Amino acid sequence: MIPPFEHHRPGSLAEALDLLAGLDGAAPYAGGTELLQAMKIGFARFDHLVDLKQVAELRGIGQGEDGWLEIGAATTHRQIEDSALIHRLLPALGALERQVANIRVRNVGTIGGNLCFAEPHSDPATMLVACDARLELASAAGRRHVQLADFILDAFTTDRDDAELLIAVRVPPLRPGTRISYQRLALTERPVASVACRLRVEAGSIAEAAIVVGSVGMRPAACAAAGQLTGLVGADARQAISQVAGACSEEVDAVHEGDASSDYKRHLTAVLVRRALAECLEEAA
Amino acid sequence: MIDRTARPTVELSFELNGRLRQLSVEPRETLAEVLRTRLALTGTKVSCDAQVCGTCSVLVDGLVVSACTYLAVDAEGRAVTTIEGLTADGGELAPLQQAFIDAAAFQCGYCTPGFIIAASALLAEHPAPSRDEVVEYLEGNICRCTGYEPIIDAVLQAARGGEPA
């Protein structure tokens, strides 16, 4: 059984922030798919749970005036998967959300919960880091913005203060010529390795490249080796794939996990980076 | 620190299988615990207790959820459907339930309520799914006995109004 706690259901953002500021040992939750599981197995313990599902400011998927995609923190994976706007602006995210865990977790679990729980195998985190996502957080003191890449610090560790709430995830608009590929290998529900690759091709050459590796280490890791692709054209780019994939596999911090040794994870990193780059460049052909 | 020996309860009000229910629960009780223990509805099973296997599947506002990791208090004001709710008051089985019998889609039966609940959500969303769509939708439900084929057959049969292929 989950250890006892007091349950709170604020009706507004202000009320929720007040509660978090005033209570000791409180955790906010929306779907609870990760948090409640952790509490069940004794991995986490809280005296108070604050239900965010009635906080309207956390809901909704929209496009800001600056063209950025805005996803409310309490948006479920299923809502993202089914969203026509996301299908138009960032279809790679919609496709990826369809693969998260299983349908029950997708119906209940939220993008905000996923990012704040900072599970090293999070698919959305890996993809969104590659897309330069930015987070909006709120506390009684006001609002702040932080890059997702800087928000996730370590396994299950983020930059969020206990009295802060994630309000929304914001993603900059994709510039013309952008291709995104997401590759993952999952033996059960969580991937053993995952790679998000975003390339932008302009006037025939690669103007921008981002490669982010997830599940292999403690947090999604951007590979500096992606820089080797900048400026390359057509055949040169395709020839660089193996070299870049190898460089990424050496760069990542691979943590042994169960049946997956660090070497195996490095091997998978190279394979998945190769596939992701090939897919991106194929689209460019 | 809260007093963990006190076990305070809160009032929960929700629609269960079409009827309004009001009862006192501890905030920490999961929907599965409340259904099985307080309400004696043991059709919903608990197996992995980790949201992976699907035996605890129930519908909340039409969506399949893992009752093992869903707080009962989160059902406040919502409509919950369990396997017991699919059978009519007079005892007539729902078409899906009958199809599972006709297609011999269960052996030990432990995963069966979860599969039928998930399939009912599928058919409500997609009344005429393809075989691939059935497989994809039910991917998160695990069966150790049947090898899945008769389960898929049963769902497709129910979608066809009970007609075997």
Interface residues (C-beta under 8 A of the other chain):
Chain A: M1 I2 P3 P4 F5 E6 H7 R9 D24 G25 G32 T33 L36 Q37 K40 D47 H48 L49 D51 K53 R78 A101 N102 I103 R104 V105 N107 V108 T188 E189
Chain B: M1 I2 R4 A6 R7 P8 V10 E26 P27 R28 E29 T30 E33 D49 A50 Q51 V52 G54 S57 L63 V64 V65 S66 T69 Y70 L71 V73 D74 E76 A118 Y137 E139 G140
